[in-house]
Amino acid sequence: MYKFKKNPDLWQRFFLREQIIRTIRNFFYKEKFHEVETPILLPALIPESYLDVFETFLKDRHGNKKRMFLATSPEASIKKLIAAGLGNCFEITKSFRNGETGSIAHNPEFTILEWYRIKASYKDIMSDCENLILFLYKNLKSQISAFQINKLNHKSLSSVLKMTDFEIVYQKQKINLAPPWEKLSVVDALKKYADIDFDDITEKKKSDLFPAEKLAKVAERKGYNVNKNNSWEEIFNQIFLNEIEPHLGTHGKPTFIYDYPKPMAGLAKIKENEPRLAERFELYIAGLELGDCYNELTDYNEQKARFQNEFILIKKKKKTKVIADNNFLQALKTGLPPCSGIALGVDRLVMLFTDSYSIKDVLLFPLD
Amino acid sequence: MSKITTSDFQKGIFIEFRGEPHQIVEFQFVNPGKGSAFVRTKLKGIKSDKVIEFTYKSGETVEEVPVNVKEMQFLYKTDNNLVFMDNINYEQINMPIKLIGNFSKFIKEGEIYQVFIHNGEALGLRIPKKVKLVVNEAEEGVRGNTVTGAKKTVILETGVSVSVPLFIKKGDIIAVDPETGEYQERISQ
């Protein structure tokens, strides 16, 4: 906390953080959403092989121990509420992901915003994203630009003053937030930025639609180092991170990148007539990955199969074997209405509006 | 050469990237949504002097380029080279100026530097976080000008111009961050 005594200007970005969170709430109250509070301490989780979880023990009155976990996101709990008939809702809460240190965009404990719309699709959530971020910009414009002018004082005051409406600067990149934002499918992005044809790295009909060897050949030709243990997802994501991600939300507009290959489906629904793609999008602004949205998977059997598949991957990757949230599966069985939902990183949103390089700069008590 | 994995990455070490030794300037972990962990690096090419970004799969193996770090005295600059001497055996070595980038404006004759050597060739040197240099030329600060943050430009002993607070005078020793060229503090008057 000494840094605040030494430099009282540092409080500014935390005052803006306060207002961002308050304004997010106002946006969803205006949209007539319910605000929910779901547990952080949970007896069971959705198995997700790419996440490390925090594990702890609950002790009862007799000293008996029971394994418990910290929530990696409020998704399972919120979907249970929706299956029970709640309707449109949002939550701002803390979530926890173990092992996520040494990164400018991750803190093991972070603030997450999730919202869900019933009978809506991911296209509607794209509009929500545009509207929410514009609402924040309009309501906090003077604070945002005052902050940026303050910060850029000695360097490029003139360039800030020249900023037109809806423009922000993040790490020297000018971004215009006026809709419509760029919408780019993963398949098109692959072609455009990596010169890869989706058909050349997948199979259309065979039992394994995503053969790692097929993608490995393409990756090796590009100079990547690939071995037999690398999964299709790993090789794909390496190409994605090196050749596609640098273009997302960095050409003056935010980018929605949508329809992900099934190995990266998460809890998203598979596209009708295209078993290789899942209806999921991510939102990037100025290279920051801000949000992850699904047309929610409502099919109990498919969800159950994905649970089993994740447990196989958890074992393979030697991650903590979690206790499966069977109540979540039951909720799907009783019927989750068609809906779409998104998780948005609140800390990263604050980074964007305060032009902060690292997530540590927007947390009062960052780890490390 | 020896194989290392991404978990052995450290700032400053040299690895082979597409056939050329590169120094790891920066690295951090990234997790794409619904994906495995990766390590994003900034790599500086020794020969090309270009900084590129590359993202490795977490656990991927790379070749480490063995580099000796030797304390050597900087003697003088020629048109394209910097000449260093090993003060133990008096051997001299040339290092292309472009290998040290902006630091060539701050390097001081007679100082000891840590030089990176691979196969008898100088690959670069460990660039210090701050350099202490004498102010050779400075105008008098304008009296009565108390606006905070007012600056003037002075010329240091290596010939580089630096923006400093008004109270800095000719003959002062100041500390400068060679990476940004920014004034840090006055060491002595």
Interface residues (C-beta under 8 A of the other chain):
Chain A: E48 Y50 G99 E100 T101 G102 S103 I104 A105 H106 H154 G223 N225 N230 S231 E233 E234 N237 Q238 F240 L241 N242 E245 P246 Y260 M264 A265 G266 R280 E282 E289 D292 K317
Chain B: R18 Q28 F29 V30 N31 P32 G33 K34 G35 S36 A37 F38 R40 E53 F54 T55 Y56 K57 E60 T61 V62 G149
